[in-house]
Amino acid sequence: MELTAEGENDMVVTWTATSATDNSGTIPSETATHEPGDMFEIGTTEVVITYTDSASNVAECAFNVTVQDEESPQTSNCPESMTEIISDAESTATSIWSEPIFTDNDDVVNVDSTHSSGQTFNIGSTEVVYTATDPSGNNGTCSFNITVLQDIEPPEFTFCPNDTVVSTLPGANYSIVNWTLPEVTDDVQLISLTQAVTDYSTTGERFYIGTTQLRFIAVDVVARTSQCIFNIIVNG
């Protein structure tokens, strides 16, 4: 038995040459289905060497050459695990991915999978497994997880500044106010935190006499929103 080199589906096989004698004293003629040094593909091949003497008497020498494949199918595009997020009004999610493609030094006969792209998945984590089998029974696998998370809560501000009251600078109708950016979290995934209408910096910004409202809007992955509102009050 011979083993193929990595990535190859055939190999050169040699053997000790056979010979035959005959009672006539002459060397019989020889024909063979294969010769030492021939290329043999994966599987079992019968080699038959036939000897014929001058009286047309025939003798045969037959043996098998077996080339074994122990190389498993491989894939270079096994999908990464992915997360699908749904709202509290949904209970399943549809997940789509590119099907893995398997290659093998011999033909890939069959590819089975536990799930298919475009299938719906329940809340939680589900393992998707693809198994490819070649003609020699070697298996190659590709596995990844589909996780479905349900976003139930809107974003929550863990810090929202209190109103700030200051006086104008001497001889001016404004004051320079520094303030701290709000902080927010979400139970699944926060998409954005933006300052609505205004665009004030947290440091070195001028605020004029009166009340300036700052409003921040947080948006999560299923478009739930929360607001943080506070005022900068400048007294003249």
Secondary structure, DSSP 8 states (H G I E B T S, - for coil): -EE--TT-SEEEE---------TTSS--EEEES--TTEEEESEEEEEEEEEE-TT--EEEEEEEEEEE-----EES-----EEEEEETT-SEEE-------EE-SS---EEEESS-TT-EEESEEEEEEEEEE-TT--EEEEEEEEEEEEE-S--EEEE----EEEE--TT-SEEEE-----EEE-SS-EEEEEEES----SSSEEEESEEEEEEEEEEETT--EEEEEEEEEEE-
